[in-house]
Amino acid sequence: MNLAIRSAKNDFVLLTDADCFFDKNNIHSRIRLFENKNIKMVLAPVFLENTKTIFSAAQALENLSLMATTAASTAAFLPIMSNGANLAFERMAYFSLPNNAMQAEFASGDDLFLLNSFKQQFGDKSIAFSFDKSAAVFTQAQGDLKHFLYQRIRWVSKSKHYTNFWLIFISLLILSFNFSIVLAAFGSIFNANYLFVFGYLFVLKLVIDFPFLNAFATLYHQRQSLKVFPLLQLIYPFFIVMVGFLGHFLSYKWKGRKY
């Protein structure tokens, strides 16, 4: 990627993945934010298509939550997440970053490491999120559980190398909250009082999550993903705790290689 960036001739570099597709106005939608000369990087949403099965719909909803978090945190001038499938930046600004801005020694996470390098070099307000619907790109959900878990474990495995305070803080806060739900669920097997704790935490999570996700899904016409919201609310605390643990200990396969 570094070679491609250095070979580019124009002012901006736009990244996406080979399996993504997008609107004909996508490039203009992303580039126009650079009219503000203080903007050095533009983030934009990635959505999953063909969510006809419960499994693919659950992936789409989880991805929607990541996109909503990316949008909200960036709009609040606390950018903590990015997705290399829909990312743009000023080419000359890239050359002012440290040589290893994307930390190529790691198998994954170059988009987050690049985001952090831009934050450190130009500040939080140099990063914008495009809310233009034409700026979105679309890709497919993982086809089976094995590849889905490999992907999530790969994402978690890079977390030990994070240095962004807010990313670490929010990640730990979410993990701790979900871990509390899991503990309460198992505790209720032995003590009925924990069932009330579980119910309280579950309802609290629902009250926080649904309005947030519904607003973002409505904005991008992605409300079909919300059909699995009740199911995912029950499963997700157990899933995120499991993946958060396994990501630090299990190996995974990616692009034909084992890590």
Short mmCIF file of the C-alpha atoms (twelve columns), coordinates in Angstrom:
data_MODEL
# 
_entry.id   MODEL 
# 
loop_
_atom_site.group_PDB 
_atom_site.id 
_atom_site.type_symbol 
_atom_site.label_atom_id 
_atom_site.label_alt_id 
_atom_site.label_comp_id 
_atom_site.label_asym_id 
_atom_site.label_seq_id 
_atom_site.Cartn_x 
_atom_site.Cartn_y 
_atom_site.Cartn_z 
_atom_site.pdbx_PDB_model_num 
ATOM 1   C CA . MET A 1   0.000   0.000   0.000  1 
ATOM 2   C CA . ASN A 2   2.837   2.355   0.824  1 
ATOM 3   C CA . LEU A 3   4.266   1.819   -2.674 1 
ATOM 4   C CA . ALA A 4   0.877   2.586   -4.246 1 
ATOM 5   C CA . ILE A 5   0.509   5.789   -2.227 1 
ATOM 6   C CA . ARG A 6   3.967   6.953   -3.246 1 
ATOM 7   C CA . SER A 7   3.199   6.150   -6.883 1 
ATOM 8   C CA . ALA A 8   -0.076  8.128   -6.849 1 
ATOM 9   C CA . LYS A 9   -0.095  11.488  -8.641 1 
ATOM 10  C CA . ASN A 10  -3.236  13.230  -7.400 1 
ATOM 11  C CA . ASP A 11  -3.992  15.081  -4.175 1 
ATOM 12  C CA . PHE A 12  -6.079  12.457  -2.377 1 
ATOM 13  C CA . VAL A 13  -5.886  8.729   -1.771 1 
ATOM 14  C CA . LEU A 14  -9.128  6.736   -1.526 1 
ATOM 15  C CA . LEU A 15  -9.121  3.228   -0.124 1 
ATOM 16  C CA . THR A 16  -11.650 0.429   -0.500 1 
ATOM 17  C CA . ASP A 17  -11.631 -3.371  -0.750 1 
ATOM 18  C CA . ALA A 18  -11.826 -5.518  -3.875 1 
ATOM 19  C CA . ASP A 19  -15.149 -7.027  -2.781 1 
ATOM 20  C CA . CYS A 20  -16.857 -3.660  -2.199 1 
ATOM 21  C CA . PHE A 21  -19.236 -1.832  -4.524 1 
ATOM 22  C CA . PHE A 22  -20.596 1.699   -4.310 1 
ATOM 23  C CA . ASP A 23  -22.650 4.510   -5.817 1 
ATOM 24  C CA . LYS A 24  -21.357 6.434   -8.850 1 
ATOM 25  C CA . ASN A 25  -21.200 9.576   -6.680 1 
ATOM 26  C CA . ASN A 26  -19.132 7.907   -3.963 1 
ATOM 27  C CA . ILE A 27  -15.820 9.516   -4.857 1 
ATOM 28  C CA . HIS A 28  -17.264 13.035  -5.039 1 
ATOM 29  C CA . SER A 29  -19.101 12.513  -1.735 1 
ATOM 30  C CA . ARG A 30  -15.866 11.733  0.044  1 
ATOM 31  C CA . ILE A 31  -13.573 14.187  -1.700 1 
ATOM 32  C CA . ARG A 32  -15.772 17.253  -1.164 1 
ATOM 33  C CA . LEU A 33  -15.092 17.224  2.584  1 
ATOM 34  C CA . PHE A 34  -11.485 18.103  1.803  1 
ATOM 35  C CA . GLU A 35  -12.709 21.535  0.699  1 
ATOM 36  C CA . ASN A 36  -12.154 22.309  4.373  1 
ATOM 37  C CA . LYS A 37  -8.358  22.590  4.326  1 
ATOM 38  C CA . ASN A 38  -8.151  21.490  7.965  1 
ATOM 39  C CA . ILE A 39  -9.503  18.031  7.067  1 
ATOM 40  C CA . LYS A 40  -6.764  15.494  6.358  1 
ATOM 41  C CA . MET A 41  -8.712  12.221  6.594  1 
ATOM 42  C CA . VAL A 42  -12.310 11.303  5.742  1 
ATOM 43  C CA . LEU A 43  -14.086 8.231   7.112  1 
ATOM 44  C CA . ALA A 44  -17.292 6.850   5.592  1 
ATOM 45  C CA . PRO A 45  -19.659 3.948   6.266  1 
ATOM 46  C CA . VAL A 46  -19.375 0.325   5.187  1 
ATOM 47  C CA . PHE A 47  -22.564 -1.763  5.137  1 
ATOM 48  C CA . LEU A 48  -23.259 -5.455  4.560  1 
ATOM 49  C CA . GLU A 49  -25.553 -6.567  1.740  1 
ATOM 50  C CA . ASN A 50  -27.680 -9.686  1.117  1 
ATOM 51  C CA . THR A 51  -28.688 -10.131 4.751  1 
ATOM 52  C CA . LYS A 52  -31.397 -12.701 4.081  1 
ATOM 53  C CA . THR A 53  -30.347 -15.227 6.735  1 
ATOM 54  C CA . ILE A 54  -30.378 -14.652 10.492 1 
ATOM 55  C CA . PHE A 55  -26.597 -15.129 10.572 1 
ATOM 56  C CA . SER A 56  -25.899 -12.516 7.890  1 
ATOM 57  C CA . ALA A 57  -28.463 -10.116 9.376  1 
ATOM 58  C CA . ALA A 58  -26.758 -10.415 12.780 1 
ATOM 59  C CA . GLN A 59  -23.421 -9.587  11.161 1 
ATOM 60  C CA . ALA A 60  -24.998 -6.594  9.433  1 
ATOM 61  C CA . LEU A 61  -26.421 -5.290  12.708 1 
ATOM 62  C CA . GLU A 62  -23.113 -5.696  14.543 1 
ATOM 63  C CA . ASN A 63  -21.350 -3.916  11.685 1 
ATOM 64  C CA . LEU A 64  -23.993 -1.178  11.827 1 
ATOM 65  C CA . SER A 65  -23.161 -0.623  15.495 1 
ATOM 66  C CA . LEU A 66  -19.466 -0.248  14.628 1 
ATOM 67  C CA . MET A 67  -20.280 2.265   11.895 1 
ATOM 68  C CA . ALA A 68  -22.580 4.220   14.206 1 
ATOM 69  C CA . THR A 69  -19.835 4.355   16.838 1 
ATOM 70  C CA . THR A 70  -17.320 5.478   14.223 1 
ATOM 71  C CA . ALA A 71  -19.648 8.247   13.023 1 
ATOM 72  C CA . ALA A 72  -20.638 9.475   16.491 1 
ATOM 73  C CA . SER A 73  -17.125 9.516   17.927 1 
ATOM 74  C CA . THR A 74  -15.708 11.296  14.869 1 
ATOM 75  C CA . ALA A 75  -18.498 13.888  14.926 1 
ATOM 76  C CA . ALA A 76  -17.658 14.479  18.613 1 
ATOM 77  C CA . PHE A 77  -13.993 15.083  17.625 1 
ATOM 78  C CA . LEU A 78  -12.933 11.852  19.349 1 
ATOM 79  C CA . PRO A 79  -12.294 9.565   16.356 1 
ATOM 80  C CA . ILE A 80  -11.478 6.079   17.617 1 
ATOM 81  C CA . MET A 81  -12.380 3.737   14.752 1 
ATOM 82  C CA . SER A 82  -11.965 3.515   10.994 1 
ATOM 83  C CA . ASN A 83  -12.503 0.977   8.252  1 
ATOM 84  C CA . GLY A 84  -10.001 0.624   5.437  1 
ATOM 85  C CA . ALA A 85  -12.814 -0.421  3.089  1 
ATOM 86  C CA . ASN A 86  -13.959 3.221   2.992  1 
ATOM 87  C CA . LEU A 87  -11.217 5.631   3.885  1 
ATOM 88  C CA . ALA A 88  -9.697  8.706   2.229  1 
ATOM 89  C CA . PHE A 89  -6.825  11.004  3.118  1 
ATOM 90  C CA . GLU A 90  -4.701  13.820  1.775  1 
ATOM 91  C CA . ARG A 91  -1.667  12.336  0.054  1 
ATOM 92  C CA . MET A 92  0.834   15.023  1.077  1 
ATOM 93  C CA . ALA A 93  -0.368  14.830  4.669  1 
ATOM 94  C CA . TYR A 94  0.443   11.119  4.618  1 
ATOM 95  C CA . PHE A 95  4.080   11.880  3.784  1 
ATOM 96  C CA . SER A 96  4.431   13.920  6.968  1 
ATOM 97  C CA . LEU A 97  3.549   10.899  9.109  1 
ATOM 98  C CA . PRO A 98  6.138   8.576   10.694 1 
ATOM 99  C CA . ASN A 99  7.543   5.989   8.275  1 
ATOM 100 C CA . ASN A 100 5.676   3.148   9.939  1 
ATOM 101 C CA . ALA A 101 2.326   4.917   10.318 1 
ATOM 102 C CA . MET A 102 0.328   1.800   9.387  1 
ATOM 103 C CA . GLN A 103 2.538   -0.585  11.419 1 
ATOM 104 C CA . ALA A 104 2.896   -3.039  8.543  1 
ATOM 105 C CA . GLU A 105 4.474   -5.656  10.812 1 
ATOM 106 C CA . PHE A 106 0.991   -6.583  12.034 1 
ATOM 107 C CA . ALA A 107 -1.370  -8.725  9.963  1 
ATOM 108 C CA . SER A 108 -4.315  -6.434  10.612 1 
ATOM 109 C CA . GLY A 109 -5.236  -2.984  11.846 1 
ATOM 110 C CA . ASP A 110 -3.451  -0.728  9.370  1 
ATOM 111 C CA . ASP A 111 -6.603  1.416   9.105  1 
ATOM 112 C CA . LEU A 112 -6.756  2.039   12.868 1 
ATOM 113 C CA . PHE A 113 -3.022  2.614   13.155 1 
ATOM 114 C CA . LEU A 114 -3.192  5.069   10.250 1 
ATOM 115 C CA . LEU A 115 -6.091  6.888   11.909 1 
ATOM 116 C CA . ASN A 116 -4.098  7.194   15.116 1 
ATOM 117 C CA . SER A 117 -1.078  8.554   13.226 1 
ATOM 118 C CA . PHE A 118 -3.231  11.254  11.610 1 
ATOM 119 C CA . LYS A 119 -4.708  12.115  15.021 1 
ATOM 120 C CA . GLN A 120 -1.283  12.480  16.576 1 
ATOM 121 C CA . GLN A 121 0.094   14.533  13.691 1 
ATOM 122 C CA . PHE A 122 -2.855  16.829  12.885 1 
ATOM 123 C CA . GLY A 123 -5.273  16.553  15.817 1 
ATOM 124 C CA . ASP A 124 -8.767  15.105  16.263 1 
ATOM 125 C CA . LYS A 125 -10.460 17.841  14.225 1 
ATOM 126 C CA . SER A 126 -8.456  16.896  11.128 1 
ATOM 127 C CA . ILE A 127 -10.612 13.772  10.743 1 
ATOM 128 C CA . ALA A 128 -14.181 13.928  9.419  1 
ATOM 129 C CA . PHE A 129 -16.972 11.448  8.790  1 
ATOM 130 C CA . SER A 130 -19.051 11.686  5.616  1 
ATOM 131 C CA . PHE A 131 -22.769 11.384  6.390  1 
ATOM 132 C CA . ASP A 132 -23.613 11.607  2.688  1 
ATOM 133 C CA . LYS A 133 -25.467 8.415   1.718  1 
ATOM 134 C CA . SER A 134 -23.522 8.265   -1.556 1 
ATOM 135 C CA . ALA A 135 -20.298 7.945   0.429  1 
ATOM 136 C CA . ALA A 136 -21.219 4.479   1.712  1 
ATOM 137 C CA . VAL A 137 -19.735 1.280   0.292  1 
ATOM 138 C CA . PHE A 138 -21.279 -2.177  0.450  1 
ATOM 139 C CA . THR A 139 -19.788 -5.631  0.894  1 
ATOM 140 C CA . GLN A 140 -20.884 -9.167  1.754  1 
ATOM 141 C CA . ALA A 141 -21.241 -10.790 5.154  1 
ATOM 142 C CA . GLN A 142 -18.969 -13.680 6.098  1 
ATOM 143 C CA . GLY A 143 -20.324 -16.902 4.642  1 
ATOM 144 C CA . ASP A 144 -19.854 -19.163 7.643  1 
ATOM 145 C CA . LEU A 145 -19.212 -19.070 11.366 1 
ATOM 146 C CA . LYS A 146 -15.574 -20.163 11.106 1 
ATOM 147 C CA . HIS A 147 -14.523 -17.291 8.862  1 
ATOM 148 C CA . PHE A 148 -16.607 -14.860 10.881 1 
ATOM 149 C CA . LEU A 149 -14.830 -15.901 14.101 1 
ATOM 150 C CA . TYR A 150 -11.425 -15.746 12.408 1 
ATOM 151 C CA . GLN A 151 -12.210 -12.184 11.328 1 
ATOM 152 C CA . ARG A 152 -13.301 -11.093 14.797 1 
ATOM 153 C CA . ILE A 153 -10.348 -12.797 16.503 1 
ATOM 154 C CA . ARG A 154 -8.029  -11.068 14.025 1 
ATOM 155 C CA . TRP A 155 -9.587  -7.713  14.923 1 
ATOM 156 C CA . VAL A 156 -9.217  -8.335  18.657 1 
ATOM 157 C CA . SER A 157 -5.639  -9.614  18.360 1 
ATOM 158 C CA . LYS A 158 -4.358  -6.168  17.360 1 
ATOM 159 C CA . SER A 159 -5.923  -4.467  20.395 1 
ATOM 160 C CA . LYS A 160 -2.839  -5.096  22.550 1 
ATOM 161 C CA . HIS A 161 -1.007  -2.616  20.324 1 
ATOM 162 C CA . TYR A 162 -3.527  0.228   20.721 1 
ATOM 163 C CA . THR A 163 -2.264  3.481   22.229 1 
ATOM 164 C CA . ASN A 164 -5.348  5.698   21.806 1 
ATOM 165 C CA . PHE A 165 -6.692  6.410   25.311 1 
ATOM 166 C CA . TRP A 166 -10.327 6.819   24.287 1 
ATOM 167 C CA . LEU A 167 -10.311 3.684   22.139 1 
ATOM 168 C CA . ILE A 168 -8.882  1.648   25.015 1 
ATOM 169 C CA . PHE A 169 -11.221 3.234   27.573 1 
ATOM 170 C CA . ILE A 170 -14.407 2.733   25.525 1 
ATOM 171 C CA . SER A 171 -13.410 -0.815  24.528 1 
ATOM 172 C CA . LEU A 172 -12.818 -1.758  28.166 1 
ATOM 173 C CA . LEU A 173 -16.050 -0.065  29.237 1 
ATOM 174 C CA . ILE A 174 -18.091 -2.039  26.683 1 
ATOM 175 C CA . LEU A 175 -16.309 -5.289  27.518 1 
ATOM 176 C CA . SER A 176 -16.794 -4.749  31.266 1 
ATOM 177 C CA . PHE A 177 -20.497 -3.988  30.885 1 
ATOM 178 C CA . ASN A 178 -21.094 -7.072  28.760 1 
ATOM 179 C CA . PHE A 179 -18.998 -9.189  31.131 1 
ATOM 180 C CA . SER A 180 -21.250 -8.005  33.972 1 
ATOM 181 C CA . ILE A 181 -24.294 -9.238  32.040 1 
ATOM 182 C CA . VAL A 182 -22.648 -12.630 31.495 1 
ATOM 183 C CA . LEU A 183 -21.722 -12.931 35.174 1 
ATOM 184 C CA . ALA A 184 -25.258 -12.021 36.231 1 
ATOM 185 C CA . ALA A 185 -26.693 -14.600 33.824 1 
ATOM 186 C CA . PHE A 186 -24.526 -17.396 35.219 1 
ATOM 187 C CA . GLY A 187 -25.034 -16.168 38.777 1 
ATOM 188 C CA . SER A 188 -28.812 -16.426 38.385 1 
ATOM 189 C CA . ILE A 189 -28.420 -20.196 37.929 1 
ATOM 190 C CA . PHE A 190 -27.300 -20.449 41.549 1 
ATOM 191 C CA . ASN A 191 -29.010 -17.431 43.089 1 
ATOM 192 C CA . ALA A 192 -32.336 -16.033 41.862 1 
ATOM 193 C CA . ASN A 193 -31.385 -12.536 43.046 1 
ATOM 194 C CA . TYR A 194 -28.910 -12.312 40.178 1 
ATOM 195 C CA . LEU A 195 -31.820 -12.665 37.767 1 
ATOM 196 C CA . PHE A 196 -32.938 -9.149  38.729 1 
ATOM 197 C CA . VAL A 197 -29.398 -7.862  38.155 1 
ATOM 198 C CA . PHE A 198 -29.342 -9.543  34.757 1 
ATOM 199 C CA . GLY A 199 -32.744 -8.076  33.866 1 
ATOM 200 C CA . TYR A 200 -31.716 -4.574  34.948 1 
ATOM 201 C CA . LEU A 201 -28.456 -4.640  32.951 1 
ATOM 202 C CA . PHE A 202 -30.169 -6.155  29.924 1 
ATOM 203 C CA . VAL A 203 -32.906 -3.509  29.853 1 
ATOM 204 C CA . LEU A 204 -30.326 -0.755  30.401 1 
ATOM 205 C CA . LYS A 205 -28.330 -2.025  27.435 1 
ATOM 206 C CA . LEU A 206 -31.476 -2.195  25.304 1 
ATOM 207 C CA . VAL A 207 -32.535 1.359   26.227 1 
ATOM 208 C CA . ILE A 208 -29.092 2.683   25.284 1 
ATOM 209 C CA . ASP A 209 -28.512 0.603   22.144 1 
ATOM 210 C CA . PHE A 210 -31.834 0.687   20.318 1 
ATOM 211 C CA . PRO A 211 -32.368 4.472   19.936 1 
ATOM 212 C CA . PHE A 212 -28.729 4.883   18.913 1 
ATOM 213 C CA . LEU A 213 -28.818 2.102   16.300 1 
ATOM 214 C CA . ASN A 214 -32.314 2.964   15.085 1 
ATOM 215 C CA . ALA A 215 -31.331 6.578   14.377 1 
ATOM 216 C CA . PHE A 216 -28.256 5.558   12.393 1 
ATOM 217 C CA . ALA A 217 -30.069 2.735   10.576 1 
ATOM 218 C CA . THR A 218 -32.901 5.102   9.603  1 
ATOM 219 C CA . LEU A 219 -30.458 7.674   8.248  1 
ATOM 220 C CA . TYR A 220 -28.891 5.125   5.885  1 
ATOM 221 C CA . HIS A 221 -32.026 3.081   5.120  1 
ATOM 222 C CA . GLN A 222 -30.602 0.058   6.950  1 
ATOM 223 C CA . ARG A 223 -33.520 -0.603  9.297  1 
ATOM 224 C CA . GLN A 224 -33.929 -4.129  7.902  1 
ATOM 225 C CA . SER A 225 -30.914 -5.080  10.037 1 
ATOM 226 C CA . LEU A 226 -32.890 -4.283  13.191 1 
ATOM 227 C CA . LYS A 227 -35.125 -7.325  12.716 1 
ATOM 228 C CA . VAL A 228 -32.592 -9.424  14.633 1 
ATOM 229 C CA . PHE A 229 -32.018 -6.801  17.336 1 
ATOM 230 C CA . PRO A 230 -33.795 -8.722  20.173 1 
ATOM 231 C CA . LEU A 231 -31.902 -11.929 19.373 1 
ATOM 232 C CA . LEU A 232 -28.551 -10.191 19.093 1 
ATOM 233 C CA . GLN A 233 -29.123 -8.351  22.362 1 
ATOM 234 C CA . LEU A 234 -29.348 -11.731 24.121 1 
ATOM 235 C CA . ILE A 235 -26.402 -13.356 22.361 1 
ATOM 236 C CA . TYR A 236 -23.976 -10.476 21.972 1 
ATOM 237 C CA . PRO A 237 -22.747 -10.138 25.595 1 
ATOM 238 C CA . PHE A 238 -21.655 -13.785 25.562 1 
ATOM 239 C CA . PHE A 239 -20.155 -13.433 22.089 1 
ATOM 240 C CA . ILE A 240 -18.130 -10.303 22.808 1 
ATOM 241 C CA . VAL A 241 -16.726 -11.717 26.057 1 
ATOM 242 C CA . MET A 242 -15.749 -14.964 24.313 1 
ATOM 243 C CA . VAL A 243 -14.078 -13.231 21.359 1 
ATOM 244 C CA . GLY A 244 -12.413 -10.679 23.643 1 
ATOM 245 C CA . PHE A 245 -10.784 -13.575 25.479 1 
ATOM 246 C CA . LEU A 246 -9.970  -15.824 22.514 1 
ATOM 247 C CA . GLY A 247 -8.509  -12.973 20.477 1 
ATOM 248 C CA . HIS A 248 -5.542  -12.784 22.838 1 
ATOM 249 C CA . PHE A 249 -4.761  -16.493 22.829 1 
ATOM 250 C CA . LEU A 250 -5.964  -18.232 19.655 1 
ATOM 251 C CA . SER A 251 -4.300  -18.197 16.257 1 
ATOM 252 C CA . TYR A 252 -6.324  -17.451 13.129 1 
ATOM 253 C CA . LYS A 253 -6.150  -17.819 9.365  1 
ATOM 254 C CA . TRP A 254 -6.299  -14.865 7.010  1 
ATOM 255 C CA . LYS A 255 -5.605  -14.720 3.279  1 
ATOM 256 C CA . GLY A 256 -4.298  -18.277 3.340  1 
ATOM 257 C CA . ARG A 257 -1.803  -17.601 6.122  1 
ATOM 258 C CA . LYS A 258 -1.915  -18.650 9.777  1 
ATOM 259 C CA . TYR A 259 -1.098  -16.134 12.540 1 
# 
